[in-house]
Amino acid sequence: MASRDLTQGSVTKNLIFMSIPVMLAMLLQVSFNLTDLFFVGFLGSESLAAVGITFPIIFLFIAFGMGLNIGTTALVSRAIGKNHHEKANEIARHSLILSLIVSVGIALFGFIFSQPLLEFMGARGEILTMALGYTQLIFIGFIFMFFEFFGRSILMAEGDSMTSTKYMLYGGILNVILDPLMIFGLYGFPAMGVTGSALATVISRCIATFLILRYLFSGKTKTKIEFKNKKMDFKIFKEVIMIGIPASLSNVLNSVAFIIIMSFIGVFGTAALAGYSIITRIESIVIMPTIAISTSVTPIIGQNLGAKQFARMRKTVKRALQAMAVIIIPLVLALLLFSDVFMMVFSRETEIIQIGVHYFSIVAVSYLFWVAGLIFISVFNGAGKTGISMALNVFRWICIIGLILFVFGMQTLEGIFYSVAAGQVIFMAACTGVYFSGWWMKQKD
């Protein structure tokens, strides 16, 4: 059994055991998109634009699905911590049914409304045709993807972050193999272009999902999912939804807020837009290790809250913050000293590089506050208080956008950069205040 009792043993080892596979899983998640972009890039700029324009739409729904499963992780981990294994089994069973309902609903919605969504994003002509074929296939694949999210959430709740990562790795390798075969028509495969890249991704996701679900039903896990002679309990559905929906909406908010910030940046021209696009890519890579740590905190807090191991919860948060500092401080220093080098990986244009250098000189230090806040958010999620997490995330974006509009007045790019930095600091201060208040630990049962 690959699961780990997170209420026992070294807190530091538990964090490491959970975090490293999570970081690998995040890299694999990114690899599906990057692999598609890499091979489609050989087809020309129109094909690349067709795939690229689909990402905001697809990511929006992925964010919703991943958020919904935070409720599953929180509830199952807490039930395991209490040794209420039958309750954990019931939560898992109802979550699986909910995943089916939501995934089919989103798949149908996306398939039917892909064209107007893409037209709204600016797709026209041949780009629209290619993007439509790609998007509709990906939406069909959402049924498998949501089951993958479900499986990962159950295994994370049990203290097993390695098994799902292993199967995602198999899917990632298969995607790398299938992409060129289906895009270019190699070794007897028909040349399907952009549609081929979507089909390769869906098949790879399907295989990874099948392996994860097979493992879940193999009897090797703590959680046993059974349907024979079982009735539906709508109270459990409600419980999962009430915790999952705020987390989903919080994820969706991040996507919407990003689009708003991009629109503010776009006012200052193409170079500013291109520069900020590169900045966000560098940013996502820099904070990825600390995101892995914060994600791992959720099931640890859930199990220990269920077991009423409050001292271990506080120690987990302390160790997570220490690990975050050890990782993020050198990365921030690297950004401050070598931001021009990082920008040059993506662009050689002097104006674009200088925008990145200026951004990181203002914002990089605020990453210390941002990722610390994210750890607190994961603590609240683990306690099932996703409503608090959502409220704090809303507060963060209100601060950033409010500062841009009403303090700096959209006069300069520098004003936007200072708004982002100040917003991260205020966000962390608010999260810290809520954490030390302690009222997020109060449970009904």
Secondary structure, 3 states (H helix, E strand, C coil): CCCCCCCCCCHHHHHHHHHHHHHHHHHHHHHHHHHHHHHHHHHCHHHHHHHHCCHHHHHHHHHHHHHHHHHHHHHHHHHHHCCCHHHHHHHHHHHHHHHHHHHHHHHHHHHHHHHHHHHHCCCCHHHHHHHHHHHHHHHHHHHHHHHHHHHHHHHHHCCCCHHHHHHHHHHHHHHHHHHHHHHHCCCCCCCCHHHHHHHHHHHHHHHHHHHHHHHHCCCCCCCCCCCCCCCCCHHHHHHHHHHHHHHHHHHHHHHHHHHHHHHHHHCCCHHHHHHHHHHHHHHHHHHHHHHHHHHHHHHHHHHHHHCCCHHHHHHHHHHHHHHHHHHHHHHHHHHHHHHHHHHHCCCCCHHHHHHHHHHHHHHHHHHHHHHHHHHHHHHHHHCCCHHHHHHHHHHHHHHHHHHHHHHCCCCCHHHHHHHHHHHHHHHHHHHHHHHHHCHHHCCCC
